[in-house]
């Protein structure tokens, strides 16, 4: 039956093909106003951001009365002529000759015309995708995800699924969730009275991944260029607008490639994704620009058209110190940059996205390549106006003995990294990679300021509804 | 630096562009044989299934001796002329004029020329992607994943990320993993002495998802056509070749669409993915056909070119009963079909993929649409030769009161389904969907018979290595 119902998107995009013809559409009533013998229904079928206006008239429709009184969100099947309406707000409308009720809604439907707060809408996550805002957000999310796949696949990258369940917490990127099938009322203990994880499902402690990078490196050293794109987790009790317990991450890893290649890849990717979304969701982007974030399109066009700047952490610190600007946190070489510093650099100094490179080793991860100076590592963070850090990456330490040194220096257990070290033993190669938090770029592209509003069913402390 | 090194794939595919020119490649030595002053290196750079033959000669290469003795898996950077070799096994080779050692391998490298068992290779999952078999498997996996995205996106489906962490075990599709951040040595208890889950991270019991379907229905009732593609989990202690604890699943959900639309979509999708992989990985597919599964390409071509059959469960039972074939398990109306029954239908009776529809309600899930007969539901399973069931789906029960009846009949708690029921209250619509186990189709397309060999880092009972 689905094919009978033309997508409203097609009626807009291929208007010429259908005007003057009888068409069938199926969708949900977003708005309805009728006088005694005449009325309009704004119908949305989910295929397109915009509604189709359905004109209903008593003399054309035997069940006019019933249809004109249907509550918002009722689903209906409509047959009628597609009529061109040049000059009107919408380019076409349907003059209905037959309307069948598919599912009458209840008048208690909570998404009535009046505006709701985003907080309230989170409590009805099963209905909010029907609102303009979330319809736009989740379509952009879908298109951006596809753009990322297309970008990498067109460049012959291999999509690698890194594991979600990990037997180690080697990455050290954050607090982890424990996974178990043990009976928590009766946890198996060994003779010393300690928990006997050998009795657990995986025979040892198991957690949810915080990063697929180390696994991606395995794949890059076989396939040259790879990327991961999957869910990652943080068991942090943080209630900020920017943190969720479950989010998606993209982690490309490229071989025979240094930090310069890495920055170029990140820049190309960001520009590609933004362009793809602007081209494929113009109505949604216009909506965000008008109703969510006034300067959005200007900002995105600026990013797409600017050359991303590159400077070292040491230079960045110098610029910040010499700026004369009063920061809440002082700027000292050796300390991590705060969001205020990052935003000042990208928004005030450069007015463009900026790569900051070569951070002090002590504030970065063990696997980043040591520079000649023995003090900094080949790390990079990409800072963008309006957000701050959006990408973090590095050239990886490919030298076995240097890597081992860092592992020992940081008090890590080298046995945990046996296979990671072996990658450096059996044909190591210069390689680099970065991580992009998927929700970060969605927030950036939509202007939505809370991560809970760019994930269909967000997970945060004390919240795993739906 | 990466751009200096042309991908070996390009040298094969765009041979004409490069023959006679000096090219640079970077890769790993797969094979090396040399006499005193002359030799060949089979170089693989990960971009392509096939190796590039590098010809090295003492009079052209000042470090000939060093290079000719490099262990397998060493990585090298090669400069030389691309030479056409018509009639030889490979169409081109590189006559090296300069070779730089990037990373010398150790002679203990375990992937030497001799054949290894698949079991052994699983213990070196960090190196097995460098073997022919796994290079082919994981590239096919990547291409198939992309084909799935492309198939749905080209049809205007919205990619919906369903949550990995769920606060309920509503789906009832299988055993679940518990997620917690409680201190297992000191589990918080309430006054009655029961575990106090309100103190846990999410404020209640939380598990890893077994299916994103119910969430996908939310999205379909807003966007018309959606799909999920993400990891799902089963905490089942099963050690079969076909079960893993962590695997990826695709779950499309379509609105204003009945079981016929659903079958058509599944058929189109399966054919599309197979075609895409055969077109984009011809070398890999030939390898599988020659070395893993002799009849593979014939079988896949047969699937792509055949009209999938459709019959009801009741007719299937009749056919099986009348076949005269002796089955291990008897065929009785009301019992689930066993793999032997499924394979007999698709391989012996129809010699083509078969949709079996309208199963007895008692062997199917609560959300499937009840038929007029009150005994069967609008379910479908797709059976394919060589495997049996590969897709399972249904038209969903869109009628609130019927759904409620089934929830109560099956002893489920209707409060757990409040939002799922509300979808039927606020503009319900005919809708359908199915699930495809991603690894199942990879196994099907590669001929690999163990699911552990189509997942880069498989998770199974007692195993979460790498």
Contacts between the chains, C-beta under 8 A, distances in Angstrom:
chain1	res1	chain2	res2	distance
A	1	B	256	6.7
A	1	B	257	6.5
A	1	B	258	5.4
A	1	B	260	7.3
A	1	B	261	6.4
A	1	B	430	7.2
A	2	B	254	6.3
A	2	B	255	7.9
A	2	B	256	5.5
A	2	B	257	4.0
A	2	B	258	7.8
A	2	B	261	4.4
A	3	B	261	7.4
A	5	B	256	5.5
A	7	B	156	6.4
A	7	B	224	7.3
A	9	B	156	6.3
A	26	B	255	7.9
A	26	B	256	4.1
A	26	B	429	7.4
A	27	B	224	7.8
A	28	B	427	5.0
A	28	B	429	8.0
A	29	B	427	7.6
A	45	B	224	5.5
A	45	B	256	8.0
A	46	B	158	7.9
A	46	B	220	7.8
A	46	B	221	8.0
A	46	B	222	5.6
A	46	B	223	4.0
A	46	B	224	3.5
A	46	B	225	7.4
A	46	B	255	6.8
A	47	B	156	5.8
A	47	B	223	7.5
A	47	B	224	5.2
A	47	B	225	7.3
A	73	B	426	4.9
A	73	B	427	4.1
A	74	B	427	5.1
A	75	B	256	7.9
A	75	B	427	4.4
A	75	B	428	6.8
A	75	B	429	4.5
A	77	B	256	7.5
A	102	B	256	7.3
A	102	B	427	8.0
A	102	B	428	7.5
A	102	B	429	5.2
A	102	B	430	6.9
A	103	B	398	6.9
A	103	B	424	7.6
A	103	B	427	5.0
A	103	B	428	3.6
A	103	B	429	5.3
A	104	B	427	7.7
A	105	B	425	7.3
A	105	B	426	4.7
A	105	B	427	4.4
A	106	B	425	5.2
A	106	B	426	6.1
A	109	B	426	4.8
A	109	B	427	7.7
A	125	B	218	7.5
A	125	B	419	7.8
A	126	B	218	4.7
A	126	B	419	4.0
A	126	B	420	7.8
A	126	B	422	6.3
A	126	B	423	6.3
A	127	B	422	7.5
A	127	B	426	6.7
A	129	B	218	6.7
A	129	B	219	5.9
A	129	B	222	3.6
A	129	B	223	6.8
A	130	B	221	7.8
A	130	B	222	4.6
A	134	B	222	7.9
A	135	B	222	6.6
A	135	B	223	7.4
A	138	B	158	6.4
A	138	B	160	7.0
A	138	B	219	7.2
A	138	B	222	7.9
A	138	B	223	7.3
A	139	B	158	5.9
A	139	B	223	7.3
A	141	B	159	7.6
A	141	B	161	7.4
A	142	B	153	7.7
A	142	B	157	8.0
A	142	B	158	4.4
A	142	B	159	4.1
A	142	B	160	7.1
A	143	B	153	7.9
A	145	B	149	7.8
A	145	B	159	5.2
A	145	B	161	7.9
A	146	B	149	5.7
A	146	B	153	4.8
A	146	B	159	6.5
A	149	B	145	7.8
A	149	B	146	5.7
A	149	B	149	5.3
A	150	B	150	8.0
A	153	B	142	7.7
A	153	B	143	7.9
A	153	B	146	4.8
A	156	B	7	6.4
A	156	B	9	6.3
A	156	B	47	5.8
A	157	B	142	8.0
A	158	B	46	7.9
A	158	B	138	6.4
A	158	B	139	5.9
A	158	B	142	4.4
A	159	B	141	7.6
A	159	B	142	4.1
A	159	B	145	5.2
A	159	B	146	6.5
A	160	B	138	7.0
A	160	B	142	7.1
A	160	B	456	5.9
A	161	B	141	7.4
A	161	B	145	7.9
A	161	B	231	7.7
A	161	B	248	6.4
A	161	B	455	7.0
A	161	B	456	6.1
A	162	B	456	7.4
A	162	B	457	7.0
A	163	B	246	6.5
A	163	B	456	7.7
A	163	B	457	4.4
A	163	B	459	6.1
A	163	B	464	7.5
A	163	B	466	7.3
A	164	B	164	7.0
A	164	B	231	4.9
A	164	B	233	7.8
A	164	B	246	5.7
A	165	B	177	7.8
A	165	B	233	7.7
A	165	B	245	7.0
A	165	B	246	5.5
A	165	B	459	5.0
A	165	B	464	5.6
A	166	B	464	6.5
A	167	B	464	3.5
A	167	B	465	6.1
A	167	B	466	8.0
A	175	B	181	7.6
A	177	B	165	7.8
A	177	B	179	4.9
A	177	B	180	7.2
A	177	B	181	6.2
A	177	B	201	7.1
A	178	B	179	7.1
A	178	B	180	5.4
A	178	B	181	6.5
A	178	B	184	7.3
A	179	B	177	4.9
A	179	B	178	7.1
A	179	B	179	6.0
A	179	B	208	7.0
A	180	B	177	7.2
A	180	B	178	5.4
A	180	B	180	6.9
A	180	B	184	7.6
A	181	B	175	7.6
A	181	B	177	6.2
A	181	B	178	6.6
A	181	B	235	4.9
A	182	B	184	7.7
A	184	B	178	7.3
A	184	B	180	7.6
A	184	B	182	7.7
A	184	B	184	7.4
A	184	B	187	5.9
A	184	B	195	5.6
A	185	B	195	6.6
A	187	B	184	5.9
A	187	B	187	7.8
A	195	B	184	5.6
A	195	B	185	6.6
A	201	B	177	7.1
A	201	B	235	6.0
A	201	B	237	7.8
A	201	B	245	7.3
A	201	B	461	6.2
A	201	B	462	7.7
A	202	B	245	7.9
A	202	B	459	7.2
A	202	B	461	7.3
A	202	B	462	6.2
A	202	B	463	6.6
A	202	B	464	4.2
A	203	B	461	8.0
A	203	B	462	4.1
A	203	B	463	7.4
A	203	B	464	8.0
A	204	B	464	7.1
A	206	B	464	5.2
A	208	B	164	8.0
A	208	B	179	7.0
A	215	B	456	7.0
A	215	B	457	5.9
A	215	B	466	6.7
A	218	B	125	7.5
A	218	B	126	4.8
A	218	B	129	6.7
A	218	B	456	7.6
A	218	B	466	7.4
A	219	B	129	5.9
A	219	B	138	7.2
A	219	B	456	6.6
A	220	B	46	7.8
A	221	B	46	8.0
A	221	B	130	7.8
A	222	B	46	5.6
A	222	B	129	3.6
A	222	B	130	4.6
A	222	B	134	7.9
A	222	B	135	6.6
A	222	B	138	8.0
A	223	B	46	4.0
A	223	B	47	7.5
A	223	B	129	6.7
A	223	B	135	7.4
A	223	B	138	7.3
A	223	B	139	7.3
A	224	B	7	7.3
A	224	B	27	7.8
A	224	B	45	5.5
A	224	B	46	3.5
A	224	B	47	5.2
A	225	B	46	7.4
A	225	B	47	7.3
A	230	B	230	7.4
A	230	B	231	6.7
A	231	B	161	7.7
A	231	B	164	4.9
A	231	B	230	6.8
A	231	B	231	6.9
A	233	B	164	7.8
A	233	B	165	7.7
A	235	B	181	4.9
A	235	B	201	6.0
A	237	B	201	7.8
A	245	B	165	7.1
A	245	B	201	7.3
A	245	B	202	7.9
A	246	B	163	6.5
A	246	B	164	5.7
A	246	B	165	5.5
A	248	B	161	6.4
A	254	B	2	6.3
A	255	B	2	7.9
A	255	B	26	7.9
A	255	B	46	6.8
A	256	B	1	6.7
A	256	B	2	5.5
A	256	B	5	5.5
A	256	B	26	4.1
A	256	B	45	7.9
A	256	B	75	7.9
A	256	B	77	7.5
A	256	B	102	7.3
A	257	B	1	6.5
A	257	B	2	4.0
A	258	B	1	5.3
A	258	B	2	7.8
A	260	B	1	7.3
A	261	B	1	6.4
A	261	B	2	4.4
A	261	B	3	7.5
A	398	B	103	7.0
A	419	B	125	7.8
A	419	B	126	4.0
A	419	B	466	6.2
A	420	B	126	7.8
A	422	B	126	6.3
A	422	B	127	7.5
A	423	B	126	6.3
A	424	B	103	7.6
A	425	B	105	7.3
A	425	B	106	5.2
A	426	B	73	4.9
A	426	B	105	4.8
A	426	B	106	6.1
A	426	B	109	4.8
A	426	B	127	6.7
A	427	B	28	5.0
A	427	B	29	7.6
A	427	B	73	4.1
A	427	B	74	5.1
A	427	B	75	4.4
A	427	B	102	8.0
A	427	B	103	5.0
A	427	B	104	7.7
A	427	B	105	4.4
A	427	B	109	7.7
A	428	B	75	6.8
A	428	B	102	7.5
A	428	B	103	3.6
A	429	B	26	7.4
A	429	B	28	8.0
A	429	B	75	4.5
A	429	B	102	5.2
A	429	B	103	5.3
A	430	B	1	7.1
A	430	B	102	6.9
A	455	B	161	7.0
A	456	B	160	6.0
A	456	B	161	6.1
A	456	B	162	7.4
A	456	B	163	7.7
A	456	B	215	7.0
A	456	B	218	7.6
A	456	B	219	6.6
A	457	B	162	7.0
A	457	B	163	4.4
A	457	B	215	5.9
A	459	B	163	6.1
A	459	B	165	5.0
A	459	B	202	7.2
A	461	B	201	6.3
A	461	B	202	7.3
A	461	B	203	7.9
A	462	B	201	7.7
A	462	B	202	6.2
A	462	B	203	4.0
A	463	B	202	6.6
A	463	B	203	7.4
A	464	B	163	7.5
A	464	B	165	5.6
A	464	B	166	6.6
A	464	B	167	3.6
A	464	B	202	4.2
A	464	B	203	8.0
A	464	B	204	7.0
A	464	B	206	5.2
A	465	B	167	6.1
A	466	B	163	7.3
A	466	B	215	6.7
A	466	B	218	7.4
A	466	B	419	6.2
